[in-house]
């Protein structure tokens, strides 16, 4: 879009310059009238260019805002997805840890304390 705008502005300026040159060459009017006509055309071209620049700026701002919103949404979705995956991993690790604790408890023998009563 930026290249189209650049081409449009270049075409506008080129057309204005060519038009002014031809106007000067074929002007049947006095020099002061010709200068006034050229000045009017220059002002019209300047207004058109300002309007085109404003339109382009507005379009670029809108596109940038849309891209920012889209990026933020994708980032939020990615972080949310990663959070769910992290929770799944933690749950799996907790389950594995509990299974290891149970296995460890089976392997450990209960200490047998045989205390002999002594009678005095």
C-alpha angles and dihedrals in degrees: 000000000000092000091051090052092048090050091048093052092046091050090048093052093044091050092049092050093048091046092050092048094050090045091055093047096049100033112136090186131084119276094256092054091046091051090050091051091048090049091051091049090047090053091049091050090047091052091049091049092049090050091049091048091050091049092048092047091050092048092048092049090050092048091048091051091049091049091049092050091047092049092049091050092049091047091050091049091049093049091047091050091048090050092054091048091049090052090050091051092048092050091050091049091049090051091049091047091051090050090050091050091052091048090048091050091054092051094051115083119221110247110250112216114198109187119183117215113232118206118207 
